[in-house]
């Protein structure tokens, strides 16, 4: 991945840069990620909070109680509604589809696989967990 990474919301009002090397990319099959993404799963890229820099726009937030029992802060664009990231005691989990270039992303872990849609195949050798473990 070329540094810094950049991205933003669908309407372009909210823009950010990641000025550091992100952690792993997780595919989450929980009911919340399915509903939030409007798809079968969500893609979350681990980012150190010190590496995330909002460069334009004003985000809004709300808190949500996760299936795991933890509370997360959901950060989104108030103009178009695009979810940008979630924040919790674990750090920032960036919604990877908001990156300008997603071509180099490769999931390394699948979570909440007990809620995986039956037609979603997980490649051999990729770690997985039935819950948020």
Secondary structure, DSSP 8 states (H G I E B T S, - for coil): --SSEEEE-SSSSSEEEE-S----EEEE-SHHHHHHHTSS-EEEEEE-GGGEEEEES-EEEEEEE-TTS-EEEEEEETTT--EEEEEETTEEEEEGGGBS--TT----EEE-GGG--TT----TT-EE-SS--
